[in-house]
Amino acid sequence: MTTTTTIVTGGKATVRRSSRRVEPIYYLFLLPTLVLFTLAITVPGIIGIFFSFTDSIGLGEWNFTGLTNYIAIFSDPAILQAYLFTFGFSVATVIVVNIAAFLLAVGLTAQIRFKKALRTVFVIPMVISGIIIAYVFNFLFSNSVPQAGASLGIPWLETSLLANPDLAWVAIVIVTAWQAIPGTLLIYIAGLLSVPGDVYEAAGLDGASKTQQLLRITLPLVAGYVVINVILGFKGFLNAYDIIVGLTGGGPGTATRSVAMSIILGFNGGDYAYQMANAALFFIVAVVISLLQLSLTRGRNTLS
């Protein structure tokens, strides 16, 4: 509700700044979500941070150990390798997903036949479970691709990519991108459809080619959508777990073990407090990265 106060002084009316009052019913609607979020996210998070300063294994007795767990993380090569893989994988996947999704969006918003049917087809991977996708591609990379490599005489394809410590991450990027492209594609399609057609008509009259229109008109006008996809994608890929489990299980060895996988394996292996410290650090890193992304893109993330 908005209220405005008018004061009459000497025959002249002075209008003070209006004040906005929130109806109590809105707080009532907010309460269930706030309670659920607090019980499911906030309280477990606080408890986890508390136990990260102990030697707890998840049950039984425990003792305070201070910053011991946090200090140990910085000298643990397995944890450092997991962070290195996770960030490298996230950056590579964000690049692949956004380039592929943007090009597909440009094609699916052009004057082509059956574009509505094609949009439906390209969105299908988004509704399939990640673990199912991973098992299907596991079979392909372990059987079909090596057979194709042997038939074509390509030595590095004759063995499964998933068994190669240097190339297994490529398979994970491909499968993750295959599932993530549809969501990114929909956002880009929305952005491209928001660009007025008159802009392209004027550019065409000025002699601009299709490539020039794409680089000098389309990209600047959908820059806000690019920012959204990059931020959402990077934050999502940092938590990669199910596809990695289904494809490589973190192997060969620990070559493709992500931070999320390290944390969950630690919980199951009795390293509850240690991995809680790892989770707390990972949360801080994710928040810092999000703030950096927002600060670097401030002023350029307005949707056209």
Beta strands, then each sheet from edge to edge (+ up, - down):
strand 1: 2-3
strand 2: 6-9
strand 3: 12-15
strand 4: 19-20
sheet 1: 1+ 4-
sheet 2: 2+ 3-
end
